[in-house]
Amino acid sequence: MLLGVLCLPGAALAVSGAPGARPAVSRASAATVATAARRARGLSTTRTIHYRGLTLRVPAAWPVFHLTPRSTVCVRFNRHAVYLGTPGTDQRCPQRALGRTEALLVTPSSYRGAPLTPVSRLAAAPGAGSMLHLTDRRRHLAITATWRSDPDAIRTALGIASLRRAALATNGHVPKPATAPPPGRHPLVTTPESPATPGEVYAGLGFDVCSTPSAATMSAWGVSSPYAAIGIYIGGANAACLGGNLNAAWVGAESAAGWHMIPIYVGLQSPQVNGRPTSSCGGCAPMSATPAVAATQGTAAAQDAVAQAQALGIGTANPIYYDLEGYARSATATAAVLAFLQAWTVQLHASGYLAGVYSSGSSGITDLVSTTGTGYVEPDDLWTADWSTTGVAPTSPANPYVPLTDWAGGHQLLQYYSDAESATAPYETWGNVRLEVDRDYIDAATAAYGSATFVAAPLGTPTLTIRPQVDGSVNLSARWPGAPGVMQFSVLAGPSPQALNPVATIPALAHAPARLAAVYPYYEVQALNSLGQVVGTSTPVQPPGGLAIFGRSAYVGPTGPVGIPTACPNLAPCELAAEIFDGRRRIAHSDPVHVSPAGGQLLVPLNPGTRRLVTTARHLPVTVRITSSTGVRATRPLTLVAYTVSGRRPTRRIWPSGVLQILGSTSYVSNGWTGGVLALCRASVPCVSTARVTLGGATLAFAHTTTLGPGEVGYLTYALNGRGHRLLVAAPGNQLGARLTVHTVAPGSPSPTSTSTSGPAPQGSGGASIASAGTTTMALLSLVSFR
């Protein structure tokens, strides 16, 4: 795929990535600063390189390597260099090739080897980026560039104004998973002789190498060497070697040949402390020194590692090992590293993978061992670097940094020697093929092509906090301490713990609680990983008892009390008293009265002075406070709206159903057009209700649909049409009798079922379901026009 167009001298380049991005925009650069930086490093002079019509201007000190498929030059991006041509299939790479600096690789577009792997999650890489891929369409060239401290050297070499657009286009795209098994080859005589399987514990010798060997090299070593496991570098922001031979077909073929894979991810390294690096990898990008940010980066690294593994056909139940190089321990560095690694482990578990960590025995391993028994989420497998001086193969991964009781039996690896340390034999030769490798003894989970079922060790369960709100809704907050890999929570609710259905979702990183208008008797949450899989479920929770005041207005007539719509969800007994305040002055109050827990009108008497106050203001802002007999309180601002009636009072009557209950027979119509009627949903599922207002068979209002949650009190609104408005205006006085018909259906039902009767509808229980009760509620209302 191609993304956008960038201009180089004499060439049109396209950025590899997702389709649809716009061309990069040229911007002025800090050329003076860049020039000074290069002079300080002795790179002030440049030379021009021409390759197949492409012109590059690079520092004169950079070596240029001309590559062919048979060359053994190691294409690595942790040294200043320019690589031109097709990389060889058997590269001789040093084992300490980690991190990135300014370097360029230009290959023909026909090169089919794996590139340097971009990250699929931007948080898994340095904020300013560290690599890009470009395509020169006209000259059929592909360019890979990396940088760290001097990105202007790459800008100058490519002749572009900014690297940001190309870096963003290169990174942040999830590769497609390998879906079909690649063709395998007949298993070789290795140890074991049978094909490797996902997550299989292998005990024996293995090696890791920066550049993935060719199939021919694997065959030669499989027959002749004592090794049957190989470490492969699948990605990460500090991976330095080209992917080369590594792809899904290679993984499938070598798994069939009996090779056990150790997938290695080289992500961000230990943080800087007081402006100084702590990692032994001087060219590696660091993680944040703030533990919370480091945890976010650890989660992103695990998500990226899963994406890269799946692109290679390495599915669930396989381990992925994080390469954390040695570092100078301190309180700051240790806190950040442990936060990062815990997030890495939890996210891998949430995605269905085993988690491993490689590090030096004296730093990362020591810090991990120190957390055992504290509740810290440890990796499944520990890979300790503790080199011997002889290179003699051990018979177990035991080492002085990990107690025998920790990570015992099938959960440890030991890197005991590096060929790079040998002055006399820096390469091993088996089957007439030589490689420079790090040597390992393994008694731990290894990877293979394919997937299996993995269930992570319990990390506790999610917790759900429910807080009733004064408007009748509830606020939901879900947490799972120690599980930052969870992407979101699915909220389930229903009438009983055995009858819960999804009703909402909460992002795992949400800073504010989720608001749910529907009030259910029971709730629980399910934690979902990045694949949408359920990785944890809370226990069912009943909301605590609370008080609610519905609506924003209450209507004050020329006589009688004012009705305040209230409810007492999950609170018994529901005996309430109300107080109304104008500022700090109490202007009305009621004695305690019984109110239905599902909701109803709390009637508050008004004295003549208060009624005059409301009548004079017409719309009086007040504060209403209700108090239960058990001492629970709720306060909410409302507007008291004055109205008068004249003319003959119409007939009023309500026919309730077991699903919906109309709470008032007077409907106030603002300016003669918009009105509403207070109603209660009595079902155990949301009431999706459509209100129709008619008179003598003639329609007076536009049909309007409102959804009320279980137990929710709210207004069913409508807007009068022209006929309804004229009839209300022409009615003697300001009252007009009309029929309200409300059809209620369950969510997803094809159509409402009318059960209209000429007499009262049978009363249902408050927990009735829509499927088992009448779905039509009718009332004869008085439409009252007011201003």
N, C-alpha and C positions, 0 to 999 in steps of 0.2 A: 504494500500500500504506500501511497505517496501523500505527503502533506505539505502544502504550501510551496513557495519558490523563494530561494535565497540567491542573491547574486554574488558570484565570485568573479575574479578577473577572467573574462573571456569564457565563462561557463555558466550554465543555468543549473542550480542544484535544487533537489527536492528533499524535504525532510521526511525520513521514515517515521511512520506512526499511523494514527487514525485519520481517515479522510475528513476533509471539510475545513481545515484551518486556512486562515488568510495569509497572504504573503507577509514576510517580515518587513518591518518598517525601519529604515535606516535612522540611526540616532548618533549624535556626536559622542565620541568617546573621550575618556581622560587620557589622551595620547601622551601628554607630558609625564603623568604619573607612571604609565606603563613603561615609557622609555627609561625613566630613572630607575625603575625596578629592574629592568633588564641590564642596565649598565652596572648596577650593584652586583649582579650575578655574573658579570663578564660576558653578557649576551648582547651587547649593544650592536655588534655587527651582524648582518644577515646575509644569507645567500639565497639565490633563486633556484628552484628545482622545477624541472619540466618532466611531466609524465603523461604520455598519451594525450597531449594537448592541454593538460591542466597545469597551471602555474601556481606554485607555492612559494612563499617567502618566509623562511624559517631562520632561527638563530644559527649562525655559522658553526657553532660548537656541536650542534646536533648531528649524530651519525645518521647516515642513510643506508638502509638495508634493502637490497633488491632480492625479492623472494621468488621462488619457484615451487611447484608442488613437491619437489624432492629436497628442498632446502631444510636444514635442521635449525635455522635461526628461530629463537623463541620470540614470538610476538607478545610482548608484555608492555603494559602501560604504566609501570612504576619507574620508568627511566625516560629521559628526553631522547626521542628517536623519531625517525620517519621511516615507515615500512611501505615499500612499493611492490605490488605484485600479488601473487597467489601464495598464501601461507602454506608451508609444508604440512604433510599429514603426520609426521613424526618429529615434533619439535623437542629440542633439548633445553628444558627450562630449569632454572634454579628453584629450589624449594622455598626460598624466602621471598618470592615474588608476591608482594602484597601492597595494597595502596595504589594511588594514582598520582601522576604528575602530567605535565604537558607533553603529549605525544600524538602522532598521526599515523593512521593506516589507510592506504589507498589501494583498493583491490578492483579488479574487473568485476562488473555486475554479475558475470557468470559464476563467480565464486559461490559455492553452495555450503561452505563450512559455517558452523555456528559463530555468530558475531560475539563481541563483548556484550553481555546481557544487560539491557536497561532495567531499571526498577519499575515495577508495576504500581507502586505506591510512593508518591513523592516524599512522604514523611520518612521513608526508609533511606533517603539519600541526603547529602548536604543541601541546605536551603537554596544555595546558589547554583546547584547542579554540579555535575562533574564529568558529563559525557554527552555526546550527540552522535547521531547517524545522519549522513546526508547522501543523496543520490544525484549524480550528474547524469541526467537523462541523455543529453546530447552525446557525451563521450562514453556512456555506458560504464561509469565508474561508481563505486561506493566508497564513502569516506567515513571513518570512525575517528573521533577526536576526543581526548580526555584532557583535563586540566585540574589544577588544585590552587596553587598560590599565584599563578600568573596567567589568568585566562586571556589577557590581552595578547600573549604570544600566539594563541590559537586564532584569535580574531585577525591578527595581522597576517598570519600564514594563509588563512582562508579568504581574507579581504572582505569580511562582513562586519557590519556595525555593531551587532549585538549577538551574544550566544544564547540569551535567555529564551527567545522564541524557539530556536532549534532544540534546546535542552528540554523544554516543556513538551515539544512535539515528540521527542524521542522517548521520554520517560512518561510514566503514568498510565500506560496502556496494558491491560491484562492480556497476556498471550492466550491463544486458544489451547485448551487441554488436548492431549493426544487421546483420541477416541477409539481407534481401532488398533489392535495389537500388530506391531510391525512384523515382517517375516523374520523368524529366528533361524539359527543354524544348529546343526547337531551338537549336543553338549560335548565339550572337550574332556580330556582326562584331567580333571582338577579336583580340588578337595573342598566340598564334597563333589561327587560325580553327578549328582542330580541337579536339576535347575534350581536356582535360588527362588525363594518365595517372599512376598512382602512381610516385613517385620520379623523375619526369621532370626533367631539368636544363633550367631556363628561364633565358634571358639577356635581360634587359630591365628595364623599370621596374615597380615595385610600390609598394604602400603598406600600412601597418598602422593599424588603428583600434580603439579600445577596445570599442565597441559594434558588433556585427555588423550591417551595413546590410541593409535589406529587399531583396527580389528586384527591386522597382521601381528602387531606387537602383542596384543592381548592373547592371541593364539600361541605365540612363541613362549610367553611367560606362563600361560596356563598349563602348558605341557611340561616346562622345565623348572619353574620356580617353586619355592615352598609356599607361595602366596595364593590365597583364594578370595581375598577381599581387596577392594580398591576404593580410595577416597576420590570423589569427583566433585569439582567446584561448580555448583549450579547457579551462582549469582551473588549479588550483594554489591553495595556501593564501593567496597574496597577490594573487590576481585580484580586482579591485574592481568590475568592470562586470558587469551582468546578462547572462546568456546570450542572452536575447531571441530573435532570429530564428535563432540557430544551432541546427541539428538535422541529422539525417542527410539529410532531404529537401532542405534548403538546400544541403548539401555536394554531394549528387548532382546537383542542378540546375545549380549554378554550375560544377561540374567539367565537365558536359556543355556548358556555354556557353563553355568554354575558359579559365576562371579557374584560375590556379595557386594552390594554398593554401600558406600558411606557418603551420602549427600552432604556437602559442606557449603555453608552460606557465609560469605565474608562481608558482614555488614559493618555498621558504624562501630568504632572502637572506644576504649575508655575515654572519659571526658578530659578536657583541659581544666586545670585547677589554677586559679590566680594567673590566667593567661598563658600557662605553660602546659604542653602536652604531657600526659601521664603514660601513654601507650609506648611500648617498645617499637611499634611500627611508626616511624617518623613521618612517613608519607601517607598515613591513613587519616581519613576524615573522622572526627570524634563525635560521640553522642553528646547530648546535653548534660550539663552538670546538675540540672534540676531534676530530682527523681520523678516528678509527675510528667515532665516532658519526655524524659528518658523512657518511661513506661509507654507513652504514646508511640515513640519511635520503635520500641521493642515489638509492640503490636503490629505496626506497619511492616517491620522486617519479617515477622512471621507470616503475614498475609502475602507479602511478595514472595517469600520462600515457597509457600504453598503453590502460588501461581506458577513459579518457575519449575517446581517439581512436577506439577500436573502437565505442563507442556512437554515434559520428558517422559510422560507415562508413569511417573512415580506417584501412585495414588495413596489413598488413606491406609492407615495402619503401618505405614512406613515411617522410619525416623528421619529427621533432618537435624544436622548438627551445626550449631553456631560456632564460628571460629572467632574467639575472643583472644587476641594476642596478649602476652604478658604486660603488666602495667604496674606503676608505682602505687601501692595501696595507701589510701588515706581515708578519713571519714567521708569526705566529699566524693571521692572516686568510687569507693565501695558502695555508698548509698545509691548512686546513679546506676552503677553496673548491676546491682542486685534488683533494682526496680525494672531495669531493661530486661534482664534475663527472666524474671518472673513473668513479665508480660509476654515474652517470647514463648515460654512454656505453656501458659494458659491459652494463648491464641492458637498454638499448634494443637493442643488438646481439643479446643473448641472446633477446630477444622478437621478433627479426626486423625491427627498425626501424632506420633511419638516425638518427644523433644529431647535433644541432646545438646551438650555444651562441651566444646574443646577449649582448654585454656592451660596456662602455665600452672604447675602445681603450687608455686609460691604466691600466686596472685588470685586469679579467678577461681581456681579450685579451692584454695584456702578460704576465700570468702563464701563460697557455696557451702562448704562443709560446716562453716560456723553457724549457718542458719538451720541446720537439721534440728527437728524437734520444736521449732518455734512457730510453726504454722505457715512458714514460707513455702510457696509452691515450688518444689524442687524439680529439676529436669529428670526424665526417666533414666537417661544414660549419661555417664560422666567420662570424658575423654581427657586424660591427664598427660601433659607434656612433662616428662621427667627423663632426660637423656642420660644414658650411660656413656662411659668413655670407650667401651670396647665394641659395642654394636652386637654383642652376643645376644641371641634371641632369648627372651624370658619364656617361662612356661605358664604365666598368668599375668593379668594386668595389675597385680598388687603393687602398691607404691606407698611411700611414707606419708603422703599428704591426705589419703583417704582412709579412715578407720575401716577395719574389716567388716564392721556391722553396717556400714553405710554403702549403698549402691552395691550390695552383695549379689553374687550369682546371676550372671547374665546381664549386668548393667554397667560394665566398665570397659574402657579401652585405655591402652597405654601407648603413647608415642615414645619409644625408647631410644631412637637413634635417627640421625639425619645424615644421609650420604654427603651432604655439603660440608660436614664437619671433618671429613676424611681428606687429608692432604695427598694421600697416595692412591685412593680409589674413590673418587667423587661420583662414580657411576657404577651401577650394578649391571652385569651382563648375564642374561638368561636366554637360551635359544638363539645365541649370536645377536641379540638385540639389547642395547644398553639404555638405561634410564637413570636419572638422578631422582631418588625418592626419599621420603621419610618412612621409617619402618614402624610398624604398629603390631601390638598383640591385642586381639579383640576377644572379648567375651561379652557380647552385647547385641542389641537389635541391629539388623542391617536391612537395606532396602533392595527391592527388585521391581521389575516392571509389573504393573497391575495394582490392584487394590484388595483390601480385606477389611474386616470389621474391627474397629478399635473403640474401646470404651475407656475413657480416661478415669483415673482414680477420682473418687468423690472429692469435690472441693467445697463441701457444704451445699447449701441451697440458696437460691435467690430469696430476698426478702421484699415484702410489699408493705408500704405505709399508706394508709388511707386517711384523709382528713376531710370531713364534711364541710361544705361551704354554706354561707348564709343564703345563697341564691338557690339552694337545693341541689347543687351539683356536688361532686367529690373531686378532690385532687389526689392523684395517684403518683407515688414515687417508688421506683424499683431500684434495688441495689444488689450487687453480688460482690462483696469484698474479696479481693484476691482473684477476680476474674475479669481483667480488663479486655480480654479477647472477645467478650460478648458484644455483638453489634447492636442488638435491639431486644426489647422485651415485648412479648405478646401478652396482652391483658385478656383473661377469660373471666366471664361473669355468668351468673345464673341464679335460679331459685334455690339450688341446693349444691353441696359439694360434688354430687354425682352428676349434675346437669349443668356443666359450664361450657360456654362457647366463646370464641374470640370476639371481642368487641372493640379493641383499640390496640395500637402499638406505641411503644415509648422508645425513642433512641437511647442507646446505652449511655451516651455522653450528654444527654439532655441536662441542662443546668436548671430548668424549671420543671415542676411537676406537670403531669398531663391532666387536663380537665375533662371530666366525663359527665355529661348532663344526666344520663340515665343512671338511676340509683338501683343497684341490685342487692339482694340479700347476701351474696357471697362473691368473692373475687379471688383470683390467683394469677400469677405471672409465670410465663415460660421464657427462659433465656434462650436466644437464638444466636448461632454463630454466623460467620460471613457467608456460609452456604445455605442459610435458612434452616439449619438443623437444630432441633431442641436439645440443649445440653444441660438443662437444669430446670426444675419446676418447684415453685414455692408451695407451701401448705395453703389450703383455702383460708381466707380471712373474711370475717364479718366486719363491715364498717362500724365504727363506734357510733353511739347514739349522738344525735345532733338536732339542731333546730334549723328551720329554713323559712325565709320570707320570700315569696315569689312576686314577680312582676316589678314594675318601676313606679306604678301609680296606684292610688286608692281613691275611690270616688265618694264625694261628700254631697249628699242630697239636702233638700230643705228641711227634712226631718229624719229621725232615726240615726242609728249608729253608723260608723264607717267600718267596712269590712276589710281586714288585713288577711290576704291569702297566706296561710302558714301550713307547716307540716312538722312532724316529729319522727324522722326516719330512725328506726332502730332504738327508739327511746320510749320507755314505759315507766310509770303512767304518763300519758300525754295531757297534762294539765298546764295551761299556759295563761300568763297574764301579760298584758301589753302596756307599754308606755310610749307616748308620742311627744317629742321635744321640738320646740322651735328655738334653735340655738341651744342654750343651756336651760331654757325654761320649759318645764313640763306643762303641756297644754291639754293632755287627755290621758286617761288610763282606764284599765279594766280590771275587774276581779278575776281570779283564776277560774277558768272554765275548761271543760273537757273538749279536746279537739281530736278528730280521727288521726291516728298516726300516719295514715296515707295522705292526709291533707284536707284542708277545709278553710272556712272563713272564720277568723277570730274577730268577733264584733266588739268594737270599742265605742262606748257612748261619748257624745260630745256635748259640752255645755254651750249655752248661747254665745258666750264670748269667743270660744274657739270656732264655732260655726261662722260667726261674723268675720273672724280673721281669715278663714279660708275663702269665704264668699267675696271679700274685698280683694284678696290677692288673686283669686280665680285659680292660680297654680302655685301652691305654697310648698316650697321645699322643706321637708322635716326629716327627723331621724326617728326611726321606730326601733324600740328595743323590746324583745319578748324574753320572758323568763319562765322556765319550767318549775314545777313543784320540787324537782330534784336539784335545782340551782344552776342548771345549764342556761346560758344566755346567748342571744344572737342579736346583732345590731345591724341595721341597713338603712341607707337613705332612700326615701320615697318622696313622691310628689302627691299632695292632696289636691285633687281636681274637683272644683265646685261644679255642680250641675243643678238645673231645675227642671221640673216636669210640669206639663200642663196638658189639658185635654183628658179624654177618657183613658183609663188604664186598661191596656189590652189583657186578654186572658193569658196566663202563664202556667206552664206545666212541663215537667221533665219526665221522660221515659228512659231510665238508665239501662245499661247493659252490664254484663259481667266483665267487659273489656274496658269501657270508657265511662266516666261519670262526669256529667255537666254539673258544675258547682254553683252556678248562678243563673237566674232567669232574666236578668237585665243585662243587655249588651249596649255599651256606650259607643257611639259612633262619632268620631272626631270630624267636625265640620261637615257632617252629613255624608261622609264617604267611607272612612276606614274604621272598622270595629273589630271586636274580639269577644270571646266568651271564655271564662276560666273553666278548665277541665282537668281531670285526674286520670292518668293511665293506670288501670288496675291489673294489667296483664303482667306475665312474667317475662315477656319480650317487648321490645319497643312497639308503641302504638303509632302506626303510620296512618294518619287520619285526614280525610278530605271533607271539608265543611261546605255545605250548600245551603243557601238562604233562599226560601221561596215564599210566595203568598198566592194562594188559590191556583197552584200549579205553575205560576209564572216565576221565572228565575230573577232574583233581585241582586245577586252578587256573583262575582267571578269566583269559580271554585278554586280553593287554595288548599294545599296539602302541608300538614305540620307533623313532625315526628316528636313524640314525647317518650322518654325512657320509662322503664318499669318503675312505678311509684312516683313518677314526676308529675308535678302540677305546673301547668303552663297555659298560655292563651292560644286558642284556635282563632286565627285572624282571618279576615275577609275584607274585600273592597267592593262596595256597592257599585253596580253598573248604573247606566243612565236611568233605567226604569226605577230601580230601587231608590236612587237619589230623589227623583221627582216625587215618588210616593211618600217618602219620609218628609220632604219639604211641604207637600200638600196636606199631610195629615193634620187634623185638628190638634193643636198643641205641638209637642215635639216628640210624641211617642207613636210608634207604628208596630202593630203586632205582626209577627212573621214566624215561619216554621224553620227550625234549624235541623238538618239531617246530616249526621256525621257517619260516614262509612270508614271503618277501620280494617286494615289488612295486616297480616304478618309480613315481615320483610321477605321478599322473594315470591310471595303468592301471586298467581297470575291475574286475579281480579278480586274485588270485594264480594262478599257473600251477604246479600241483603236478607235480614230477618225482621223486617219492619212489622209491627203489630199495631192493632187499633187500641190496645190496652197497654198497661205497664209491662215493660220487658222484665223477665225474671232477674232477680238480683243474683249475681255470682259472687264467689269468694274473691278476696283481694288478690289471690295468687292464681286466678284462672288464666289459662292460656287462650290465645286467640283462636286456636284450632278447635277448642271445645266449648266456646261461648258465643253468644250472639255478637254480630259485628256491626250492627247499626244502632246508633243512639239518636233519639229525637227529643226535641224540646220546642215548646211554644214560648217565644221570647218577646220581650218588649225592647225594640230598638229605640234608644234614647239619643237624640242629637244634642250635642253640646259644643261649645267653642272653648 
